[in-house]
Amino acid sequence: MQFSVKTLLSFSGRASRSEYWMYVTPILLLLLAALTFDLLALGPTTYQEFTTTTDLLTGEQTHEISNVTDYSPRIGSLVVSLLVLVPFAAMLTRRVHDIGFPGWYAWLALFLAFFFGPMLSFFVGLLGLISVKLALIFAFLLGVPQLVLSLLGFVVIVLWGTTPSEPGTNEYGPNASELTA
């Protein structure tokens, strides 16, 4: 098995478990290095947040200033994530083909694992501009299902990476493991 940029960016055909992990492991290590860079070199973001709370029974308002330390990923992680998105999606699509499923399954898992939560948070934030109470209700009602669906996406991606290849030739091509054996 030899490294090839053409293979890395191809969405057609099949990818054996060993080929998948040969490409995905460096991607994961690169993301880990970017997260480490964000935390160690750039450090956390610290800011003051001004909060106004209204008691629903009495209508009394309370004002509070608190220090917030944010450890969320920053520019290093964002840049690396954008650079590896297409190669990772291509490898996952080919891996899903190898176990006999259509490629859109890979896209669904990627959406659930990486995009569903941030998109939902963005829309709840927009809703907060209209009505804070409504945004809180939506955040409360959708928070746990969003977490469960995101975790399910991650688990499915890992399981697909460890599932044996479908034997023989399937609609996506010949079994890559049998070709090299």
Summary of the structure (lengths in Angstrom):
residues: 181
radius of gyration: 21.7
end to end distance: 11.1
largest distance: 75.2
contacts: 480
relative contact order: 0.16
helix: 65%
strand: 12%
